[in-house]
């Protein structure tokens, strides 16, 4: 079993210069931009270290000037079976990322890390793995839509990768991507924030997962972007949580690896947003709950 591999984008050009979600605070950033920029580099290094401590590999690339949110490559595309479906963004401030990430993915293909780079149909909006989370246990993907991704996107994802997709409509602007409020854990549990979903979406989650495997995040957990976590076997790399959450996850057998990500939370992103898993496959055997064989590919 290979180690997980993640794409990260260095914060060389990162800043909070506009607001396209309720979390973004350009005024706070500009009040002390030099300090925030330094702290962003420290936080990025801390995230890389936390991922590598689990045995994961990281592929760090540079973003492009004028596209500060490239530091959130989870939105860049969906990668399954060495194919990437490249994202298309709703807001003009991010639309330049589509071409920029297409170039990055082509370089990764030339390096042998990907096999195929696929564009979305014209006019369709879909913001990558931020709105499409692979569930290894159930052999399907969960796809969010509404604030950022088109309602037609989940069906296109299903056809592109030949997989089952469960569609979840997001109910708020605060939780604008599925990854901000929904985290599939490697041994079958789902850590999620119920208030982010419509009534029908909640019903689908409860039916597909089952009450015994659901872990409900509290408002403070969601506001600190703790649900936006990277799950690798029994380790959850996340923005620094409260002790109460760490204890709740420990009861389920998970260890939290906390990272100080405050500069990126100023833009509405956490650990998952800052990574894109490159090695997920749809045909691999799911974890057994009693498996103790160490880290393997995660459901993040």
C-alpha positions in Angstrom: 0.0 0.0 0.0 1.5 3.3 -1.1 1.7 6.4 1.2 -0.8 9.1 0.5 0.4 11.9 -1.8 -0.9 15.5 -1.5 -0.5 18.6 -3.7 0.1 21.8 -1.8 0.6 25.3 -3.2 3.2 27.5 -1.4 1.8 30.8 0.0 4.2 33.0 -1.9 1.4 35.0 -3.4 -1.1 34.5 -0.6 -3.1 37.4 0.9 -6.6 38.2 1.8 -7.4 41.0 -0.6 -11.1 40.5 -1.3 -14.2 38.9 0.3 -16.1 36.1 -1.5 -17.3 34.3 1.6 -18.4 35.4 5.1 -15.1 34.4 6.7 -12.8 36.5 4.5 -11.3 39.5 6.3 -9.2 41.7 4.0 -9.2 44.6 6.5 -7.7 42.4 9.2 -5.0 41.2 6.8 -4.1 44.7 5.5 -3.8 46.1 9.0 -0.7 44.0 9.5 0.0 42.3 6.2 3.7 41.6 6.8 3.0 39.7 10.0 0.2 37.7 8.4 2.4 36.8 5.5 5.1 35.6 7.7 2.6 33.6 9.8 1.2 32.1 6.6 4.6 30.7 5.7 5.0 29.3 9.1 1.6 27.7 9.0 2.2 26.2 5.6 5.5 24.6 6.9 3.6 23.3 9.9 1.0 21.7 7.7 3.6 20.0 5.5 5.4 18.7 8.6 2.2 17.3 10.1 1.3 15.5 6.9 4.8 14.1 6.5 4.7 12.9 10.1 1.9 10.5 9.1 4.0 9.1 6.3 2.4 11.1 3.6 4.3 12.6 0.7 3.8 16.2 -0.3 4.2 17.8 -3.7 4.6 21.6 -3.2 4.3 23.9 -6.2 4.2 27.7 -6.7 1.0 29.6 -7.4 0.7 32.6 -9.6 0.7 36.3 -8.8 -2.8 37.8 -8.5 -4.4 34.4 -7.6 -4.0 34.3 -3.8 -6.5 31.5 -3.2 -4.4 29.0 -5.2 -3.1 28.1 -1.7 -6.4 26.1 -1.5 -5.7 23.4 -4.2 -8.6 21.2 -2.9 -10.7 23.5 -5.1 -8.5 22.9 -8.2 -10.0 19.6 -9.3 -11.1 16.1 -8.5 -8.5 13.4 -8.7 -9.5 9.8 -8.9 -7.8 6.9 -10.6 -5.0 9.2 -11.8 -7.5 11.3 -13.7 -8.2 15.0 -12.8 -11.4 16.8 -13.6 -10.2 20.5 -13.5 -12.4 22.9 -11.6 -14.3 25.9 -12.9 -14.9 28.7 -10.4 -18.1 30.8 -9.7 -16.4 34.0 -8.5 -14.4 36.2 -11.0 -11.6 36.5 -8.4 -10.8 32.8 -8.7 -11.6 32.1 -12.3 -8.0 32.6 -13.4 -7.1 29.5 -11.3 -8.7 27.2 -13.8 -6.0 27.8 -16.4 -3.2 28.0 -13.8 -4.1 24.7 -12.2 -4.5 23.1 -15.7 -0.9 24.0 -16.3 0.1 22.5 -13.0 -1.8 19.3 -13.7 -0.2 19.0 -17.1 3.2 19.2 -15.4 2.2 16.5 -13.0 1.1 14.4 -15.9 4.5 14.8 -17.6 6.1 13.8 -14.3 4.1 10.6 -14.2 1.9 11.5 -11.3 -1.3 11.8 -13.3 -2.6 10.1 -16.5 -5.3 12.4 -17.8 -6.4 16.1 -17.4 -10.0 16.6 -18.2 -11.8 20.0 -18.5 -15.4 20.6 -17.4 -18.1 21.3 -20.0 -18.5 24.9 -20.9 -20.8 26.7 -18.5 -20.6 24.2 -15.7 -19.3 25.3 -12.3 -17.6 22.7 -10.1 -15.0 23.7 -7.4 -13.0 20.5 -7.2 -12.5 18.2 -4.2 -13.8 20.9 -2.0 -17.2 19.9 -3.3 -16.5 16.2 -4.0 -15.3 13.9 -1.3 -14.4 10.3 -2.0 -15.8 7.8 0.6 -13.6 4.7 0.5 -15.8 2.8 2.9 -18.9 3.1 0.9 -17.3 3.1 -2.6 -18.9 6.4 -3.6 -18.4 10.1 -3.7 -20.3 12.8 -1.8 -20.8 15.9 -3.9 -21.9 19.3 -2.7 -23.7 21.9 -4.7 -25.4 25.2 -4.3 -23.2 28.1 -3.2 -20.3 27.3 -5.6 -20.9 24.2 -7.7 -23.7 23.7 -10.2 -26.6 21.4 -9.5 -25.6 19.5 -12.7 -22.0 18.9 -11.5 -22.6 15.8 -9.4 -24.1 13.9 -12.3 -21.2 14.9 -14.5 -18.7 13.7 -11.9 -20.5 10.3 -11.7 -20.3 9.9 -15.5 -16.7 11.1 -15.8 -15.3 8.6 -13.2 -17.9 5.9 -13.5 -18.8 6.0 -9.8 -21.9 6.4 -7.6 -22.3 10.0 -6.3 -24.6 11.1 -3.5 -25.7 14.7 -3.9 -25.8 17.1 -0.9 -27.3 20.6 -1.3 -25.5 23.1 1.0 -27.8 25.5 2.9 -25.6 28.4 3.9 -23.0 30.9 2.5 -20.8 30.2 5.6 -20.3 26.6 4.6 -19.9 27.2 0.9 -18.0 24.0 0.1 -18.7 20.5 1.3 -15.3 20.1 2.8 -16.0 23.0 5.3 -18.7 20.9 6.9 -18.3 17.3 6.0 -15.3 15.0 6.6 -15.3 11.2 5.8 -13.0 9.4 8.2 -10.9 6.4 7.0 -12.7 3.8 9.1 -16.2 4.7 8.1 -17.3 7.5 10.4 -18.5 10.9 9.1 -17.6 14.0 11.0 -20.0 16.8 9.9 -21.8 20.0 10.8 -25.6 19.4 10.5 -26.6 23.1 10.2 -24.8 23.4 6.9 -27.2 21.1 5.1 -30.8 21.2 3.9 -33.3 18.9 5.5 -33.2 16.5 2.5 -29.3 16.4 2.7 -29.4 15.6 6.4 -31.8 12.8 5.7 -29.5 11.3 3.0 -26.5 11.5 5.3 -28.2 9.8 8.2 -29.6 7.1 5.9 -26.3 6.4 4.1 -24.0 6.5 7.1 -26.1 5.4 10.1 -26.4 7.0 13.5 -23.6 4.9 15.0 -21.0 6.3 12.6 -22.0 9.9 12.6 -20.0 12.5 14.6 -21.7 15.8 14.8 -19.5 18.9 15.0 -20.5 21.7 17.3 -20.7 25.3 16.1 -17.3 26.2 17.6 -15.7 23.3 15.8 -17.1 24.4 12.5 -16.2 28.0 13.0 -12.6 27.0 13.7 -12.5 24.9 10.5 -11.8 21.7 12.4 -14.2 19.8 10.2 -12.0 20.8 7.3 -9.5 18.1 8.2 -7.2 15.7 6.4 -7.8 12.2 7.6 -5.0 9.6 7.3 -5.7 6.3 8.9 -6.2 7.2 12.6 -4.7 10.7 12.4 -6.7 13.8 11.7 -4.6 16.8 10.7 -6.7 19.9 11.4 -6.7 23.5 12.6 -6.2 23.6 16.3 -9.3 22.2 18.0 -10.8 22.6 21.5 -9.9 19.8 24.0 -13.5 18.7 24.0 -13.3 17.8 20.3 -10.0 16.1 20.7 -11.5 14.0 23.4 -14.6 13.1 21.4 -12.5 12.0 18.4 -10.2 10.0 20.7 -13.2 8.1 21.9 -13.6 6.9 18.3 -10.0 5.9 18.1 -8.6 9.0 16.2 -5.6 11.1 17.1 -5.6 14.8 16.3 -2.5 16.5 14.9 -3.2 20.2 15.4 -1.8 22.9 13.1 -2.0 26.6 13.6 -3.7 27.8 10.4 -5.1 31.1 11.5 -3.7 33.1 8.5 -5.7 30.8 6.2 -8.8 30.8 8.3 -8.9 34.5 7.6 -9.7 33.5 4.1 -12.1 30.8 5.0 -9.9 27.7 4.6 -8.4 25.0 6.7 -6.2 21.9 6.4 -8.3 20.1 3.8 -8.7 23.2 1.7 -4.9 23.5 1.5 -4.3 20.0 0.1 -5.4 17.9 -2.9 -5.1 14.2 -2.7 -3.4 12.9 -5.8 -3.5 9.1 -5.3 -7.1 8.1 -4.5 -8.4 5.1 -6.4 -12.0 3.8 -6.7 -11.3 0.1 -6.8 -9.3 -0.4 -3.5 -10.5 -2.5 -0.7 -12.1 -0.5 2.1 -10.6 -0.5 5.6 -11.9 -3.0 8.1 -12.6 -1.4 11.5 -10.3 -3.9 13.1 -7.4 -3.3 10.7 -4.3 -2.1 12.6 -1.9 -2.1 9.7 -1.0 1.6 9.8 -1.6 4.5 7.5 -3.0 4.0 4.1 -5.1 6.1 1.6 -7.6 8.3 3.4 -11.1 9.4 2.7 -10.4 13.1 2.7 
